[in-house]
Amino acid sequence: MKLRERNIEQELKFSFSPRGGPGGQHVNKTSTQVELRFHVPSSECLSGDEKRRILQKLKNRITQDGEFILTSSDTRSQMKNRDEVLEKFYQLLEQALHRPKKRKPTKPSKTAKKKRLEKKKQHAEKKSRRKPPSF
């Protein structure tokens, strides 16, 4: 089941604050910076294993209390910043929960072995031709 279908958004807390940057006087009167907070250990939408993986993979972004905090203030629109921070949130969680495929060890094929040995012989022959002739 995908993360977006689990209703994680009801566990998210958003706060808005004024932010400097481009916008002139508009910056001083509007709260466009969005801060998203998600308390990982108390989440009901994630399993215990998923919580462990998130806490381990995203430990640099999570506080000691287990709160995952993201901010966005790129645009002058509060809604665009909110959408941006949500997208970033889902992206980071999906990356943290992604499990790479296990590598199946394989052996080189017969033709690959044969090619390698042929190349080795050619190389050795080339080297031996460089030696001064023996009388």
C-alpha positions as CSV (number, residue, x, y, z in Angstrom):
1,M,0.0,0.0,0.0
2,K,1.4,3.4,-1.0
3,L,2.1,6.0,1.7
4,R,-0.2,8.6,0.1
5,E,-3.2,6.2,0.5
6,R,-2.6,5.6,4.2
7,N,-4.0,8.9,5.5
8,I,-0.7,10.0,7.0
9,E,-1.7,13.6,6.4
10,Q,-4.0,13.5,9.5
11,E,-1.0,12.9,11.7
12,L,1.0,15.9,10.2
13,K,1.1,19.2,11.9
14,F,1.6,22.3,9.9
15,S,2.7,25.7,11.2
16,F,3.1,28.9,9.2
17,S,5.4,31.9,9.8
18,P,6.6,35.0,8.0
19,R,9.8,34.5,6.1
20,G,12.3,36.9,4.5
21,G,13.4,36.7,0.9
22,P,11.9,37.9,-2.4
23,G,8.6,39.6,-2.2
24,G,9.2,43.2,-0.8
25,Q,6.6,44.3,1.7
26,H,4.5,41.2,1.0
27,V,7.0,39.2,3.1
28,N,6.4,41.3,6.1
29,K,2.6,40.8,6.2
30,T,2.1,37.2,5.2
31,S,3.1,33.9,6.8
32,T,4.3,31.9,3.8
33,Q,7.0,29.7,5.3
34,V,5.5,26.2,6.0
35,E,6.9,23.9,8.7
36,L,5.7,20.3,8.7
37,R,6.1,18.2,11.8
38,F,5.6,14.4,12.0
39,H,6.1,12.4,15.2
40,V,7.4,9.1,13.9
41,P,7.2,6.9,17.1
42,S,3.5,7.7,17.7
43,S,2.3,7.2,14.1
44,E,-0.6,4.8,13.7
45,C,-0.2,4.6,9.9
46,L,3.3,3.0,10.0
47,S,4.3,-0.4,11.2
48,G,7.0,-0.9,13.8
49,D,9.5,-2.0,11.1
50,E,8.7,1.0,9.0
51,K,9.2,3.3,12.0
52,R,12.5,1.7,12.7
53,R,13.7,2.1,9.1
54,I,12.6,5.8,9.0
55,L,14.3,6.6,12.3
56,Q,17.5,4.9,11.1
57,K,17.6,6.3,7.5
58,L,16.5,9.8,8.3
59,K,18.2,10.2,11.7
60,N,19.9,13.5,10.6
61,R,16.5,15.1,10.0
62,I,14.7,13.7,13.1
63,T,14.9,15.4,16.6
64,Q,15.7,13.5,19.8
65,D,12.0,13.3,20.5
66,G,11.4,11.5,17.3
67,E,9.9,14.4,15.4
68,F,10.6,14.7,11.7
69,I,10.6,18.4,10.7
70,L,10.6,19.8,7.1
71,T,10.3,23.5,6.1
72,S,9.7,25.2,2.8
73,S,9.7,28.9,1.9
74,D,10.7,28.9,-1.7
75,T,7.6,30.6,-3.1
76,R,5.4,33.6,-2.1
77,S,2.4,31.4,-1.8
78,Q,1.6,29.5,1.4
79,M,-0.3,26.8,-0.5
80,K,2.5,26.2,-3.0
81,N,5.0,25.9,-0.1
82,R,2.6,23.5,1.7
83,D,2.3,21.3,-1.4
84,E,6.1,21.5,-1.9
85,V,6.8,20.4,1.7
86,L,4.3,17.6,1.4
87,E,5.9,16.3,-1.8
88,K,9.3,16.5,-0.2
89,F,7.9,14.6,2.9
90,Y,6.5,11.7,0.8
91,Q,9.6,11.6,-1.3
92,L,11.9,11.2,1.7
93,L,9.7,8.6,3.4
94,E,9.5,6.5,0.2
95,Q,13.3,6.7,-0.1
96,A,13.8,5.6,3.5
97,L,11.3,2.7,3.1
98,H,12.7,1.5,-0.2
99,R,14.4,-1.8,0.1
100,P,17.0,-2.5,-2.5
101,K,16.8,-5.9,-4.3
102,K,19.2,-8.5,-2.9
103,R,22.0,-9.4,-5.3
104,K,22.0,-12.9,-6.5
105,P,25.6,-14.1,-6.9
106,T,26.3,-15.4,-10.4
107,K,29.2,-17.1,-12.0
108,P,30.9,-16.0,-15.2
109,S,29.7,-17.9,-18.3
110,K,32.0,-20.3,-20.2
111,T,32.4,-17.9,-23.1
112,A,33.3,-15.1,-20.7
113,K,36.0,-17.3,-19.1
114,K,37.3,-18.3,-22.6
115,K,37.5,-14.6,-23.7
116,R,39.3,-13.7,-20.6
117,L,41.9,-16.4,-21.0
118,E,42.4,-15.6,-24.7
119,K,42.9,-11.9,-23.9
120,K,45.4,-12.9,-21.2
121,K,47.3,-15.1,-23.7
122,Q,47.4,-12.3,-26.2
123,H,48.7,-9.9,-23.6
124,A,51.4,-12.3,-22.5
125,E,52.5,-12.9,-26.1
126,K,52.7,-9.2,-26.8
127,K,54.9,-8.8,-23.7
128,S,57.2,-11.7,-24.7
129,R,57.7,-10.2,-28.2
130,R,59.2,-7.1,-26.5
131,K,62.1,-9.0,-24.9
132,P,65.4,-9.0,-26.7
133,P,66.1,-12.2,-28.6
134,S,68.2,-14.9,-27.0
135,F,71.2,-16.3,-28.9
